[in-house]
Amino acid sequence: MADPRFDAVVVGSGPNGLAAAIVFAGAGKSVNVLEAESIVGGGARSDALTLPGFIHDICSSVLPLAHASPFFRTLSLGDYGLTYEHPAIPLAHPLDDGSAAVLDRSVDVTATGLGGDGAAYRRLMQPIVRHADMLTRQFLGPPRPSVHFVTLARFGIPALRSAAALAAGRFRTAHARALFSGLGAHSMLSLRRPATASFGLVLAAAGHAYGWPFARGGSQRVADALAAMLRSRGGTIATDRRVDSMSQVLDARVVLFDLTPRQVLPIASGQWPDGFSRQLQRFRYGPGVFKVDWALDGPIPWRADACRGAGTVHVGGAFDEVVAAEDAVAAGQVAERPFVILAQPTVADPTRAPAGKHVGWAYCHVPNGSTVDMRERIEAQVERFAPGFTSRILARHVMTPADIERHNANNVGGDINGGIADLRQLFIRPTARLYATPNRRLYLCSASTPPGGGVHGMCGYFAARKALQRARWS
Ligand SMILES: Cc1cc2nc3c(=O)[nH]c(=O)nc-3n(C[C@H](O)[C@H](O)[C@H](O)COP(=O)(O)OP(=O)(O)OC[C@H]3O[C@@H](n4cnc5c(N)ncnc54)[C@H](O)[C@@H]3O)c2cc1C
């Protein structure tokens, strides 16, 4: 082969692709990123989806994992325009009686709000929060299941349990049970599945230790800051460059794919033994999401005061209802009363809408590739806890799972996590080789590798380190 032009080419400019490129550039290697779309960022993009002056996050909006990311924390992204804005309250979960369970930044305030379950909540969360930095490094670190669960067991943390069993076993009040079910539902699995408790524990701990912030001006600022930092280290980015064949990446010693297995296969399956392609074909995708963004004439008129200052609101009612909604999705059905994850970025970042106006961002889980229109059901759930909400809608933008995949090919069937994260695929992701392939030139660096979905860049960081170690550089 002629001397390649770049030490590395990264295919895809999501948070993981950009993180991988930054690691390469930091190691003094030449690196180029090829992005299919005209704007960088993948799942960290924002746009005026509804009306002029209203900035909406097209995919990710709530950024506890970005803020906690051990790699991003080393990058001084503030120097490249990224500022996190914290809402007064990270998360609220309203109930039908007009009250709400609240995840506050403080464990004590949260526990006090949970009344009879305050002591149980403190016992559960305090050890995790006390060791949050160490646990974050482990959870956003390379996958070592034995170390993960042994460490957690040392703190008496029942992460291997199902979220439903943990909520029902540890808590007696409707508030604590509802709060924990909503956190566990971020797993996108039935809450009766093992290890779904770990999602709830990690997200609650992140809320206490780091907050659940937004990026000022939109999540696009995370991608823009990463891109600017990459360029400052000499890296380059080419947009409108969809890669569909190895012939487009011949100019690189090493190629890192910020893509999921289904996209990598048609590009690279000739580059390794068929057995490895078969392993990639067996990788499983999870449910999709149906998303609605709103331009609003004013704040959402929640009945529960706490919801008004919360960045994120879990809209799904009581524990049993949340469990049933997620069970329906796991069984391949849509829920009549879906569990809705709603963010109101303008409570923390007023720059995203004209004075006095607001934006709302919400989605619910649906079976992968579902074509059912969930818009009315999502809005009915919000109206249930915020009477008068629909009359504040100035404009809306709806994305079906197919639209979400059209926006970014990594969101296969609307799956926002790059593949289901059940107990097996939490650690063996997408194969037991993780970031590596049988070809020392080719690596995987997307959310389809550990530690999985979310804006944190850690998949890209570990993949790049693996490639730097393993590739032939001379
Ligand atoms: C609706 C939605 C809501 C979400 N909410 C949150 C949230 O609130 N908080 C959070 O932390 N995470 C959230 N996520 C998840 C988060 O966005 C992803 O896990 C994260 O972006 C994954 O990063 P990545 O770099 O692995 O891939 P992606 O961000 O998906 O980037 C992949 C990139 O590759 C490009 N690409 C694809 N195919 C090709 C090709 N053939 N050639 C060249 N380029 C290609 C894509 O255009 C894209 O830019 C959400 C995702 C979605 C879709």
The ligand as a Tripos MOL2 file, in Angstrom:
@<TRIPOS>MOLECULE
LIG
   53    58     1     0     0
SMALL
NO_CHARGES

@<TRIPOS>ATOM
      1 C1        -34.0630   11.0280   20.3900 C.3       1 LIG1
      2 C2        -32.8000   10.7750   21.1840 C.ar      1 LIG1
      3 C3        -32.7070   11.2320   22.4980 C.ar      1 LIG1
      4 C4        -31.5430   11.0240   23.2300 C.ar      1 LIG1
      5 N1        -31.4390   11.5660   24.4800 N.ar      1 LIG1
      6 C5        -30.2530   11.5000   25.1450 C.ar      1 LIG1
      7 C6        -30.0390   12.2940   26.2950 C.ar      1 LIG1
      8 O1        -30.9000   13.0910   26.6970 O.2       1 LIG1
      9 N2        -28.8340   12.1790   26.9370 N.ar      1 LIG1
     10 C7        -27.8280   11.3690   26.4650 C.ar      1 LIG1
     11 O2        -26.7360   11.3040   27.0750 O.2       1 LIG1
     12 N3        -28.0060   10.6260   25.3320 N.ar      1 LIG1
     13 C8        -29.1840   10.6910   24.6630 C.ar      1 LIG1
     14 N4        -29.3450   10.0190   23.4700 N.ar      1 LIG1
     15 C9        -28.3230    9.0390   23.0470 C.3       1 LIG1
     16 C10       -27.0900    9.6850   22.4460 C.3       1 LIG1
     17 O3        -27.4410   10.6920   21.5320 O.3       1 LIG1
     18 C11       -26.2680    8.5990   21.7170 C.3       1 LIG1
     19 O4        -26.0740    7.4810   22.5650 O.3       1 LIG1
     20 C12       -24.9100    9.1550   21.3010 C.3       1 LIG1
     21 O5        -25.0730   10.2350   20.4100 O.3       1 LIG1
     22 C13       -24.0830    8.0620   20.6440 C.3       1 LIG1
     23 O6        -22.9210    8.6420   20.1260 O.3       1 LIG1
     24 P1        -22.1160    7.9240   18.9250 P.3       1 LIG1
     25 O7        -20.9530    8.7770   18.6450 O.co2     1 LIG1
     26 O8        -21.8920    6.5020   19.2850 O.co2     1 LIG1
     27 O9        -23.1110    7.8950   17.6890 O.3       1 LIG1
     28 P2        -24.0100    9.0110   17.0210 P.3       1 LIG1
     29 O10       -24.1160   10.1950   17.8930 O.co2     1 LIG1
     30 O11       -25.2520    8.3220   16.6170 O.co2     1 LIG1
     31 O12       -23.1710    9.4530   15.7390 O.3       1 LIG1
     32 C14       -22.9730    8.6340   14.6230 C.3       1 LIG1
     33 C15       -22.5730    9.5360   13.4660 C.3       1 LIG1
     34 O13       -22.2160    8.7250   12.3470 O.3       1 LIG1
     35 C16       -22.7670    9.3150   11.1690 C.3       1 LIG1
     36 N5        -22.8890    8.2520   10.1650 N.ar      1 LIG1
     37 C17       -23.7780    7.2350   10.1510 C.ar      1 LIG1
     38 N6        -23.5670    6.4440    9.0900 N.ar      1 LIG1
     39 C18       -22.4980    6.9800    8.4180 C.ar      1 LIG1
     40 C19       -21.7750    6.6020    7.2450 C.ar      1 LIG1
     41 N7        -22.1010    5.5130    6.5380 N.pl3     1 LIG1
     42 N8        -20.7400    7.3840    6.8270 N.ar      1 LIG1
     43 C20       -20.3710    8.4900    7.5480 C.ar      1 LIG1
     44 N9        -21.0330    8.8820    8.6680 N.ar      1 LIG1
     45 C21       -22.0750    8.1310    9.1050 C.ar      1 LIG1
     46 C22       -24.0840    9.8670   11.6280 C.3       1 LIG1
     47 O14       -24.5890   10.8460   10.7360 O.3       1 LIG1
     48 C23       -23.6960   10.4380   12.9880 C.3       1 LIG1
     49 O15       -23.2150   11.7630   12.8620 O.3       1 LIG1
     50 C24       -30.4740   10.2680   22.6800 C.ar      1 LIG1
     51 C25       -30.5500    9.8200   21.3490 C.ar      1 LIG1
     52 C26       -31.6940   10.0950   20.6050 C.ar      1 LIG1
     53 C27       -31.7390    9.6650   19.1500 C.3       1 LIG1
@<TRIPOS>BOND
     1     1     2 1
     2     2     3 ar
     3     2    52 ar
     4     3     4 ar
     5     4     5 ar
     6     4    50 ar
     7     5     6 ar
     8     6     7 ar
     9     6    13 1
    10     7     8 2
    11     7     9 ar
    12     9    10 ar
    13    10    11 2
    14    10    12 ar
    15    12    13 ar
    16    13    14 ar
    17    14    15 1
    18    14    50 ar
    19    15    16 1
    20    16    17 1
    21    16    18 1
    22    18    19 1
    23    18    20 1
    24    20    21 1
    25    20    22 1
    26    22    23 1
    27    23    24 1
    28    24    25 2
    29    24    26 1
    30    24    27 1
    31    27    28 1
    32    28    29 2
    33    28    30 1
    34    28    31 1
    35    31    32 1
    36    32    33 1
    37    33    34 1
    38    33    48 1
    39    34    35 1
    40    35    36 1
    41    35    46 1
    42    36    37 ar
    43    36    45 ar
    44    37    38 ar
    45    38    39 ar
    46    39    40 ar
    47    39    45 ar
    48    40    41 1
    49    40    42 ar
    50    42    43 ar
    51    43    44 ar
    52    44    45 ar
    53    46    47 1
    54    46    48 1
    55    48    49 1
    56    50    51 ar
    57    51    52 ar
    58    52    53 1
@<TRIPOS>SUBSTRUCTURE
     1 LIG1         1 GROUP 0 **** ****
